Amino acid sequence: MKARGLTSRRQFLKLTGSSFSLLALAACAPTQQAPQQPSTQQPTAPTAAEASPAPSGVELRMSWWGEQEAPGLENWLKESIALFEQQTGHQVTPTLQDTSVVISEFQTASAANSAPDIQYFWNGIYHMESVWLGYVEPLNGLIPDDLLKASNATVLSVFGGKQYRLGWYAVPMMWVYNKEMFDKAGLNADQPPKTWDEFIAACDKLKASGVIPVVGGLKDGPWGEWYLGHSLTQNLDSPGEAIDLFVGTRDWRDPQHWEPWAKLEELWKAGYMNDDMNSIDLYPGIDLFGAGKGAITQIVGPLVPRMQSLLGADTVGAMVMPAFGQGNMAGKPIADTQGLGISSQSQHKQVAAEFLIFLHQPERVNALWEQVKQLPADSTWDGSVIADPLLKQIWQEWMHGDNVPYISNLMPTLFWTDAMFVNSQKIIAGEYTGEQAGQNAHDVTQKWVEQNPDMAEKYKQWAAEMKL
């Protein structure tokens, strides 16, 4: 898995993200309504055979991603397609895309009026940009409302009261820790630190025991994005307030908003992190944890089983980033999902919707867990079948507890490259303080807004919806 494709996605967006004209954006703007929130209600989605009549013998084209992150997903999809074809007489031709072209190929094909019927979409700006270009069909009216909610696409998939992605499988964001190292340091491995003061005290004991408290790799950038996704929530009440920061409505120079980087500075100066953080990439940094060379690291849910296989299932624990802020989003698990949507250019939207509904039938959702060992996004899936205590905890607390969305999915490209990435690296290099990082974030934000006024207006509308 390539850091969920973040580096290549950002490179593409950097080239295309500022090219929208006000005319193009206005032409595809839906009427603003209150955004939908995920629900735990049982969906009443019809089976593929029960859906309203559609033309027979339709062939759908599908571009997707996920095998890189969840090995075995390709076989599950092939089986699902075969069953759908047998049941309906329609055909689905899937194309597995490389991480580097998931966004670019869809937008290029859409510009040429040759987009696939069904497209894989990352969350937030990674698909919302295409929504604003008019390339993505809203799913409301095609997919039953209760299934839209139960799929847990998150509020980041909603704009103007319309939902544009159907959730597929879960990608919870978390910190994991080595219980054996906690035990040896005299810590309670069953009660990881929940506050920043408790966390610093734990790091002191871990360091004194001879282990590196926190390990990671910053060379390629995504570690810094993950860190900001966990820490920026601390003083925010809603995802819309994060957008306020990214468009300059709120000020990064306010101490509560540069506090995340001040906390990173605190960890680094105390010697709680591996010395080579700026020299290694995200996944080699995670591998330090898997090799037993560090006590704590950031991770995404699909990687947890691998850490368990390396260290032992009983050795790995999961924790939320210890809280230091006073916002309503502080101290809560982060839930994200991968998803699928329908091209606005598809000539077979009804059949495409029928296929997406089919993928959410109970037997296919169960197979996603049984065959691929990926947590389904569906809130109606019976997680009691999970035998592993840690994975069950992640399912219950991260995906279906009092969680918050992954707000780094809202970050403009220029902010990613020139603020988040630069700030995290310079703090680790000892070149920035938290306050200086806040100033840089402010300067980059002002530059982006000046260069992208049309995008900024769309962002502001999005922010307003998320505060409702």
FENUR-V966374 format. One line per field, one symbol per residue. phi: phi as a letter, one per 30 degrees, with the letter a starting at -180 (. if undefined). burial: I if it has 24 or more other C-alpha atoms within 12 Angstrom, else O. Layout:
BEGIN
phi=???
burial=???
END
This chain:
BEGIN
phi=.chhiddddddddddcdccdcedddddcddddbdddcebcdddcdddedddeebedidcccbcbbkddcbejdddddddddddddddcidbbccbdcdedbedddddddddchbdddbbdbddiddcdeddddiccddddjcceeddedddhdiddccbiicccbcebbdbdcaccbcddddeddicdddbddccddddddddedddddjcddbbabcecjdeddeddddcddecbcaeddddeddcidccdddedcceeddddddddddicbddcedcbdededddddddicacbadaceecdedddddcjeddcbcbdeedbccddcdicdccbbdabbbddcedbdddddedddedcdedddddeddcchcdddeddddddddddedddddddddcbcdcbdddddcdddddedccedddddddddicbcedddddddddddddddddbddddddeddeddddcd
burial=OIIIIIIIIIOIIIOIIIOIOOOOIOOIIIOOOOIIIIIOOOIOIIIIOOIOOOOOOIIIIIIIIIIOIIOOIIOIIIOIIOIIIOOIOIIIIIIIIIIIIIIIIIIOIIOOOOIIIIIIIIIIIIIIIIIIIIIIIIIIOIIIIIIIIIIIIIIIIIIIIIIIIIIIIIIIIIIIIIIIIIOOIOIOIOOIIIOIOOIIIIIIIIIOOOIIIIIIIIIIIIIIIIIIIIIIIIIIIIIIIIIIIIIIIIIIIOOIIIIIIIIIIIIIOOIIIIIIIIOIIIIIIIIIIIOIIIIIIIIIIIIIIIIIOOIOIOIIIIIIIIIIIOOOIIIIIIIIIIIIIIIIIIIIIIIIIIIIIIIIIIOIIIIIIOOIIIIIIIIIIOIOOOOOOIIIIIIIIIIIOOIIIIIIIIIIIIIIIIIIIIIIIIIIOOOIIIIIIIIIIIIIIIIIIOOIIIIIIIIIIIIIIIIO
END
